[in-house]
Structure formats: C-alpha cells, structure tokens
Amino acid sequence: VYKDLVLLVQKEKYLSLRQLRSKGEMTFEQDCLVEGGCLGQMHNGTEYKEVRQFQSAHHLVRFYFVTRIYSRYMKSILEDFRHGLKPDLVFVNSCVWDISRYSCSWVDDYKENLHRFFDELREALPEETLVVWNLTMPLGERIKGGFLVPEHKAPQLRYDVIEANFYSGTLADAYGMDVLDLHFQFRFSLHHRMKDGVHWNAVAHRKITSLLLQHAAEAWGVILPCPVTVYGERKSGVTRTCRKIFSTSRIKCGLLLSKLSQGLKFAFFLLFFFGCFDYRPPHRFEPYQEYNYQHVMRSRHARHHYAPYTQHRPFYYGYNGGYY
C-alpha cells in the first residue's frame, strides 16, 4: 500500500510484480530505508522490522511494518508521534499476524491490545490528525506464505479475519476514528488476489490507494471533480485512455498547485490524483444510504480537523451519513 502511494506521486504506472514481491530493499522509487529490512536480518519472524520514508517538496510519507497491534515496538512508534513530526493523516491496520502467530485463542489478546493501542494513539496524536483504521481484506481458502505457522489452520483464518474485523472496526468507531472496510470493498474483486491467497496485484493496490485518498477527501470536505476510477490493466501497463486522463490531470493539477501555499503538504497529493477535470463518468457517485446498506460501517464524527483547502464540499447529506 505504501509503495503504490509513493509510486503514484511520481509516475503514471502500476507496481511491477517484482516491486510487489520484494521487501526490505535499500531504496524504492526515491525513498529510503530508515530501519530494519536489509539493514538487518531478513526473516519472516514476529521480530521483523522495516521503516521506510519518502520525502519530496510537498509530501512526507512514512511506513512502519508491524507484526502486532500493540507491543514494545508499537510503543516506540507512538513515541515517534509524541516527540517527532505530527502527521496529518494516519492509515493503520494490523490483523493477520495478530490472530495467527501468537496464540490460537487470539480473541481476548487482540481485543485488549486494540484497546491499549487506540488509547495511546489518541493520546499521542493531536486532535486534528485524521486516523483511518482499515479492515483486513478477504483471504483465500488456501493460503501459502512464510508467515504462517503449522499450529494455525489456514482454512479457518479467513473466517477469523471476518470476526477480527468486526471487533476492530467496532472499537475504532467507538474511539472516534474513521473505519474503511476494505473487506467489503474487495468482496467481488477476488480475481485480483494473488495465488498465495493473501496478497493482491497492482490493480487492486491502485484501488486501495484510491479508496484511502477518497476517504480522506470526504473527511476533509474536499470537492472531487469526479469519482475515483481504477482503470483496467493491459500487459503493457495502463491503457491509453488512462494515460491521457492522467497526463491531462497532471498538467492542470500542476498549474493549480503552483498557485497554492507551499505549506500544504499532504493536501497537494489528494488534489494531484483526483484532478480528472476532463473526465466525466457515465454514472453519478452515490454515497451509501442508511436504508440500503445497513451492514456497512461508516463514520463521520464531530472532529476538529483543520481544513487545508479554500473550497469545501457542499453539505449534501445528514450529519452522520455519507461514508462507505
């Protein structure tokens, strides 16, 4: 997910298969390895660490690989938030390792660790920071991967993920955080899942990036000229139509960004990707309504986020509606 975000900032490409499979490399698309990875021992154990960072004139994107939602290592990450730069936006998820690597009876430990994490995260971050908890995507019936241990039954893991998603999503919502249900979003996109039953291909990752940024735009009241669209992938890469739209939006967004304040960092990235000004889809984006989607989690809490934009979304729907 981090890699696709970094790639999209700089190029009009999908991730390659080699980029999807590699981990811990010294550099990826002008980013740098800060800690762990190939600087230490490469392994699939629970003590594996990897911290990466990409920085440009307008963006600072940092990635932490975690194997458990609350641990001594997570406490050190929270200390980074307390004493370092304050993030505008935090995307976070931890599930599969939590429920498969530490104990077969994972429910109580996972719930307790979620409580501890959300408590300390809320204390470590300023009120203006937007925190989005991502629910884990669907797993396959047959799972292959170095992170699995023989004690855990692989066929049962996909059902455990659904149960863990319910606990974590409900709790994150109770703590006033946003919840993005990637499990629901990809329930009919299983053909984009890799053969190992866990990971996903480049098209799926571009859709994840689109959903994450669209969610942030919704929360910050940003008007999107058109709904986020992920285009089909050919063997040679993105289609000609996609290239044309990306090129047009890149030029127009570049002109727009040059007029804005240099102080707005991450906000530029949202505008950069969504500026498909010449494209109008054949359908109109409709947010989920209460009476149609009663089992879809959505959250719009009364937060005091700063609004790094001069133009805001019209107030179309009710106070608690409008999230997917």
Secondary structure, DSSP 8 states (H G I E B T S, - for coil): -HHHHHHHHH-S----HHHHH--S-S-STT-EEEEEGGGS---SSTT--EEEEEE-SS-EEEEEE-SSSSSHHHHHHHHHHHHS---SEEEE---HHHHHSS-SS-HHHHHHHHHHHHHHHHHHS-TT-EEEEE------SS---TT--TTS-HHHHHHHHHHHHHHHHHHHHHTT-EEE-HHHHTTT-GGGB-TTSS-B-HHHHHHHHHHHHHHHHHHHT---SS------EETTEE-HHHHHHHHHHHHHHHHHHHTS-TT--HHHHHHHHH--TT---SS------TTT-TTS-------------SS-----S-TT----
